[in-house]
Amino acid sequence: MRRPLVPILLAALLTATAAAAGPLPQGVWIVEDIDGRGVIDNLQSTLEADGDRVAGMAGCNRYNGQLREDGTGLSIGPVMSTRMMCTPAVMDQEQKLFSALARVRGQDLR
């Protein structure tokens, strides 16, 4: 099942501040916004959470990493990705996504 992410990818879905601990988020999510700056309309970035792993399409490259919950918060990483080059705007969006993933500290599913 595909669901859109709530605003501010993983800085709201999986917040940068500790949120209530709960089960790890699972499913496929479509990135609609990163840090309140939107995303390129025809570029689909995704996040798929399955067990303790995350994977997806960052825009140009595929990525995967570990999803961890330690009782007080959530974290993602380290994240590994393929290394293809795309247009500067796509690469910029990818870096913003990877930065947001690195800042994950909790979850807030609304």
C-alpha positions as CSV (number, residue, x, y, z in Angstrom):
1,M,0.0,0.0,0.0
2,R,1.4,3.5,-0.9
3,R,0.6,6.4,1.4
4,P,1.8,10.0,1.1
5,L,4.1,11.1,3.9
6,V,2.9,13.8,6.2
7,P,4.7,17.2,5.6
8,I,8.4,17.4,6.3
9,L,9.6,14.0,5.4
10,L,10.8,12.3,8.5
11,A,11.3,15.5,10.3
12,A,7.5,15.3,10.9
13,L,6.7,11.6,10.2
14,L,9.7,10.6,12.1
15,T,10.5,13.7,14.0
16,A,13.9,15.2,14.8
17,T,12.9,15.4,18.4
18,A,12.1,12.3,20.5
19,A,8.5,11.3,20.2
20,A,6.5,8.6,21.9
21,A,8.1,5.2,21.4
22,G,6.0,2.7,19.5
23,P,6.2,0.0,16.9
24,L,8.5,0.7,14.0
25,P,6.6,2.3,11.1
26,Q,6.0,-0.2,8.3
27,G,4.9,0.2,4.7
28,V,5.7,2.2,1.6
29,W,5.6,6.0,1.8
30,I,5.8,8.6,-1.0
31,V,7.8,11.7,-0.2
32,E,5.6,14.8,-0.6
33,D,7.7,17.4,1.3
34,I,11.2,17.6,2.7
35,D,11.9,20.2,5.5
36,G,9.0,22.3,4.4
37,R,10.4,23.1,1.0
38,G,8.3,20.7,-1.2
39,V,9.7,18.3,-3.8
40,I,10.0,18.2,-7.6
41,D,6.6,17.3,-8.8
42,N,7.5,14.7,-11.4
43,L,10.2,13.1,-9.3
44,Q,9.0,10.3,-7.0
45,S,11.1,9.7,-3.9
46,T,10.0,6.8,-1.6
47,L,10.7,5.3,1.7
48,E,9.8,1.6,2.4
49,A,10.1,0.4,6.0
50,D,10.1,-3.4,6.4
51,G,11.1,-4.8,9.7
52,D,14.3,-3.1,10.9
53,R,15.3,-1.9,7.3
54,V,14.4,1.1,5.2
55,A,14.9,1.3,1.4
56,G,13.6,3.3,-1.4
57,M,14.2,5.6,-4.3
58,A,15.8,9.0,-3.4
59,G,15.1,10.5,-6.8
60,C,18.1,9.4,-8.8
61,N,19.5,6.6,-6.7
62,R,18.2,3.7,-4.7
63,Y,19.1,3.6,-1.0
64,N,18.8,1.3,2.0
65,G,19.7,1.5,5.7
66,Q,18.8,0.3,9.2
67,L,15.7,1.4,11.1
68,R,16.2,1.3,14.9
69,E,14.0,1.9,17.9
70,D,15.7,2.0,21.3
71,G,12.8,2.6,23.7
72,T,13.3,6.4,23.7
73,G,13.3,7.2,20.0
74,L,13.8,6.1,16.4
75,S,16.8,6.4,14.1
76,I,17.7,5.6,10.5
77,G,21.2,4.8,9.3
78,P,23.7,4.5,8.2
79,V,22.1,4.9,4.7
80,M,23.8,3.5,1.7
81,S,22.9,4.4,-1.9
82,T,23.9,3.7,-5.5
83,R,26.0,6.4,-7.0
84,M,24.4,7.5,-10.3
85,M,24.6,11.2,-11.3
86,C,21.5,13.2,-12.3
87,T,20.6,16.8,-12.8
88,P,21.7,19.2,-10.1
89,A,18.1,19.8,-8.9
90,V,17.5,16.0,-8.5
91,M,20.9,15.5,-6.7
92,D,20.0,18.5,-4.4
93,Q,16.7,16.9,-3.5
94,E,18.4,13.5,-2.8
95,Q,20.9,15.2,-0.4
96,K,18.0,16.9,1.4
97,L,16.3,13.5,1.8
98,F,19.4,11.8,3.1
99,S,20.0,14.7,5.5
100,A,16.4,14.4,6.8
101,L,16.8,10.6,7.3
102,A,20.0,11.2,9.3
103,R,18.1,13.6,11.7
104,V,15.3,11.1,12.5
105,R,14.8,10.8,16.2
106,G,11.1,9.7,16.6
107,Q,7.8,9.1,14.8
108,D,4.7,11.1,14.6
109,L,2.2,9.3,12.3
110,R,-0.9,11.4,11.7
